[in-house]
Amino acid sequence: MSAQLACLTADVPVAGALRVELEGAAGRVEVAVVRDEDGQLHAISDICSHGAVSLSDGEVEGCTVECWLHGSRFDLRTGKPLSPPAVRPVPVYPLTVDGERVLVDVDAPL
């Protein structure tokens, strides 16, 4: 598969996240489309690698998102955990903006 429509840019809150489900080669993929504090958009797995809860419900600060359950922070550019208890990264997906359309490729994690 290739990049597919995830949402519109106006759907993603400033310094916030929107949960979307996309179809990947291996089935449904839960993605958090996140707008960081600088206004940049990112696509990251919506599932925390530690607590298996939705990252899109967490707080966005700078270029990170915090898991609301245990407080782990993940870098939106790399998916790497920046604080415990998470130790495993989460997938980050290529995102492009075409006009107002946000396109994400869940089959080509970065």
C-alpha positions as CSV (number, residue, x, y, z in Angstrom):
1,M,0.0,0.0,0.0
2,S,1.0,3.6,-0.2
3,A,0.1,6.8,1.5
4,Q,-3.6,7.1,2.3
5,L,-5.8,9.9,3.5
6,A,-5.7,10.0,7.3
7,C,-7.6,13.3,8.0
8,L,-7.6,17.0,7.1
9,T,-5.1,19.4,8.6
10,A,-8.0,21.3,10.3
11,D,-9.0,18.1,12.1
12,V,-5.7,18.0,14.1
13,P,-5.7,20.3,17.2
14,V,-2.8,22.6,17.9
15,A,-0.4,20.9,20.3
16,G,-2.8,17.9,20.2
17,A,-3.5,14.6,18.5
18,L,-6.2,12.9,16.5
19,R,-6.6,9.1,16.5
20,V,-7.3,7.5,13.1
21,E,-7.4,3.9,11.9
22,L,-5.9,3.1,8.6
23,E,-5.7,-0.1,6.5
24,G,-2.2,-1.6,6.2
25,A,-0.9,-4.6,4.4
26,A,-1.2,-6.6,7.7
27,G,-4.6,-5.1,8.7
28,R,-5.9,-2.2,10.7
29,V,-3.3,0.2,12.1
30,E,-4.1,2.7,14.9
31,V,-2.3,6.0,14.2
32,A,-2.0,9.2,16.2
33,V,-1.7,12.2,13.9
34,V,-0.1,14.8,16.1
35,R,0.5,18.6,15.7
36,D,3.4,19.6,17.8
37,E,3.7,23.0,19.5
38,D,5.5,24.4,16.4
39,G,2.6,23.4,14.2
40,Q,4.4,20.5,12.5
41,L,2.4,17.3,11.8
42,H,3.6,13.8,12.7
43,A,2.2,10.3,12.4
44,I,3.1,7.9,15.2
45,S,1.6,4.6,16.4
46,D,-1.4,5.4,18.7
47,I,-0.5,2.5,21.0
48,C,2.0,3.0,23.9
49,S,4.7,0.4,23.8
50,H,4.5,0.0,27.6
51,G,0.8,0.2,28.6
52,A,-1.0,-0.6,25.4
53,V,-3.2,2.6,25.7
54,S,-3.9,5.4,23.2
55,L,-1.2,8.0,22.9
56,S,-3.6,10.4,21.2
57,D,-5.2,10.9,24.6
58,G,-1.9,12.1,26.0
59,E,-0.5,15.6,26.3
60,V,1.7,17.1,23.6
61,E,4.6,19.1,24.7
62,G,7.3,20.4,22.3
63,C,7.9,17.5,19.9
64,T,6.8,14.8,22.3
65,V,3.6,13.1,23.4
66,E,3.1,11.7,26.9
67,C,1.2,8.5,27.6
68,W,-1.6,9.4,29.9
69,L,-1.4,6.1,31.9
70,H,2.1,6.0,33.2
71,G,3.8,9.2,31.9
72,S,6.2,7.9,29.4
73,R,7.1,10.5,26.8
74,F,7.9,9.6,23.1
75,D,9.7,11.7,20.5
76,L,7.3,12.4,17.7
77,R,10.1,12.3,15.1
78,T,11.7,9.0,16.1
79,G,9.2,7.2,18.3
80,K,11.9,6.7,20.9
81,P,10.8,6.7,24.6
82,L,12.4,9.6,26.4
83,S,11.2,8.7,29.9
84,P,10.3,5.4,31.7
85,P,8.6,3.2,32.2
86,A,8.5,2.7,28.4
87,V,11.8,1.3,27.0
88,R,10.7,0.2,23.5
89,P,10.0,2.8,20.7
90,V,6.7,3.1,18.9
91,P,6.5,3.1,15.1
92,V,6.6,6.5,13.3
93,Y,5.1,6.7,9.8
94,P,5.8,8.9,6.8
95,L,3.4,11.8,6.6
96,T,2.8,14.2,3.8
97,V,0.4,17.2,3.4
98,D,-1.3,17.6,0.1
99,G,-3.2,20.9,0.3
100,E,-5.5,20.2,3.3
101,R,-5.2,16.4,3.1
102,V,-2.9,14.6,5.5
103,L,-1.6,11.4,4.0
104,V,0.1,8.6,6.0
105,D,1.9,5.5,4.8
106,V,1.5,2.8,7.5
107,D,3.4,0.2,5.5
108,A,6.7,2.1,5.4
109,P,7.5,3.0,9.1
110,L,10.5,5.3,9.4
